[in-house]
């Protein structure tokens, strides 16, 4: 089906999906990268809708499974694209509603930078840690900058929305709650995790909120030189993931 106008309702929705509140409302997010679209499909995500320009050499795997495929021109693509150069392809996916599973969990508190969040997902996947709980103060994992930073990782990790009660429930379920804290009492090389654990990470600027910190049974630090005040949270996460794996 061809779309000939930027006033088309489907295009209006694509524009709105650039904003977090509309992604939450529609429970959808968009991906404007052919490699990532194919990675998403390989991971089991099926696009609800795909938009392509006629001059784009699009080879979407499993395109026959997509019910809605639309052809648009370059001008219309530019109207809704979040990228500096409209790529000629866009897929819309449903935001999954996941639950915590597995013995290795990471709870993220206040991670506000989309690049850091995407990198945390990539590092987790690299070391076999794929269960992430995000509280409401975290940046949206389906922000286009987060998607770009995470590459294919966002489609291969289990992303759960959570809060203080989620952490309390994990504690009741006998998960060892461990806070990554630069003032921690245990050095990382001396820390041995329990079989079931939840690592809590906070923002680089504010650290972990006190309500979360109070629930943790251990605080663990990465020793660094005194000339450096703190590590970037994504780098710290990678070090912890390597140790915990």
N, C-alpha and C positions, 0 to 999 in steps of 0.2 A: 504494500500500500504506500502511495506517495503522500508526503506532507508538503504542501505548497505555501503555507503561511506560518509566520511566527506566532499568530494568534490561535493556532491550533491548541486544543486543550492539553494534548500530550506534551507539547513543547512548553506550555505554561507550567506543567508539573515538573518537568526537567529543570526549569529555572529555579523552582522552589526547593528542589532537592539539594541545592547548594547550601541551604540553611539547615542547621541542626533541628530547629523546631518543626520543620516540615518533614525531615527524615523521620522524626519521632511520630508525627501525625500519620504519615502514610505507611510507616514501617518499611521503608524502602531506601536504598542508596544507589547512586550511579557510579559507574566505572568508565573512564574514558581512556582506555589503554588496551590495545588488542591482546598483548601478551598476558596482562592481568585478567582479562575476560576469559581467555582460554585456561589460565591457571585456576580461575574460580570454577569453571565447568569441570575441570579434572578433579577438583576437590569436592564435587557434588552439588555445587550451586547451579541452579538452572535459571537463566535470565527470564524475567517476566516480559521484558520488551527489549528489542535491539533496534538502534537507529544507525543507518549508514548513509554515506554519500555515494553517488553512482561511480565516481572516479577512484574511490578507495578500494584497494585490493584487499578485501576482507576475507579472511579464511577463519571463520569461527567454528571451532569444533562443536559438533552436536547442534548445529543451527536448526536441524530438522525437528529438534525437540522444543524449539521456541515458538510459542503460539503467535506472538505479535512481532513482526519484522516490518520496519518502516524505512522508506527511502526519503532522504531530505537533501537539500542543497547545502553548499558550504556556508552561505549567509545565515541560514537557520541554525546550522551547527554553532556558529559563532555567537548566536544570541544566548545560548544556555551554557556554553562551555566554560569550565573553571580554569582552563589552561590558556597559556599565552597564545599558543597556536592550536586552533581547533583540529583534533586528530582525525575527524571523519568517521568516527565510530563511538557509540555510547551504549552501554547495557545497563538495565535497571534490575537490581536484585532485591529480594525480600530480606529484611534484617532478621536473622534467626533469633529465637528465644531459647537460650540454653540454660542448663543447670550445672552446678558444680559436679565434677566427676573426677575420679582418679585420686591418687595419694599425694601428688605434688601440685600445690596450688600457689598462685601468686596473687596477692591482694594489692591493688594499686590505689593510692590515696593522693588525690590532687595533682596528678601528672597533667600539666597544662599545655605542654608543647607537643604538637602533633608529630614532629620529627622524632622526638624522644620516645613517644608511645609506639610509633611504628618500628623503631629500632629495637625496643624492648620485646615486641612480638617476634621479630626476626631472630634475636639472640635466644629467646626462649625455645623457639622451634629448632634452632641449631643444636641445642643441648638437651632436647627431649622434654622440655617443660612447656606444656601447651594449655594449661588451665589458668585463665586469667579472670579475676573478678575486678571490675572497675566501679569505684564509687561515683556519686553524682558530680563531684568536683573535678573529675578527669575530663579531658578533652574527648570529643566524640570519636570513637574508633573508626567511624565511617566518613569522617572529614577527608576531603580529597588529598590533603597533605599527609595525613596519617596513612592513607592507602598507598600513596607513592613511596613513603618511607618504609613501609612494611613489605613491599613487593608482594610475593604470593603468601606471606606468612599469615596475613589477616584471614585468609580463607582456610588455613590449616591449624588454627588454634581455637580453643573453646573460650569464647568471650561471654562473660556473664555480668549483668548489672547487679550491683550489691550495695550494702550499707553496713552500719554498725551491727545490725541484727545478723547479717550474713556471717560476719566474723564471729559473733557470739555462737551462732549455730555450728560453725566449724569447730569451735572450742568444745562444745558439747559432744560433737562427733569424734572427739579424741584426736583432733589434729594438733600438732605442736605449733603454736603461733610464735613466729620468729620475726623480730623487727630488725631491719637493716638501718642501723643508727650510727652516725660518726662518733657518738659518745657511748657506744655499746660496751658492755662489760666483757664480752668474749671476742677475741681476735678470730677472724674468719678461718685461719689455718688450724685453729684449735677446736673449731665447731664441727660436731658430728650430728647431722639431722636425724630425727626419728623417722620411722618408716613412713608415717603420714605427717606431712608438715604443710604449713602455710607461711610463706615469706611475705612480709608486709613492707612495701616500698612507698616512700613519700616523695614529695617534690624536693628538688635541690635547694630551693630558697626557703621553704617553710618546714621541711622535714615531715614526720608523721604526726598527725593530730593526736592530742593527748588521750582522747577517748579510745582510739585504736591502740596506742602504745601501752595503755594500762592493761589491755587484755593479753598482751604478749608475755610469754613465760621467759623468753630470752631476748636479749639485745646483742646484736653481732656487728662488729665494725671491720672495715678494711683499713689497716694502718697505712697512713700516707705521710709524706714529708710535711713538716710544720709550715713550710713556705706556701703550701696549698691549703686553702680553707676547706674545700670539699670537692668531691668528684661529681661529674655530670651523672645524673641518675641513670641514664641509659648505659653508660660505661660501668657504673657500679653494678647494675643489674646483670650485665654480661659476666662480670667477675663472680658474682654470687651463683649464677646459673651454672657456670663451669664447675665451681666447687660442689654444688649440690647434685650435679649429674654424676 
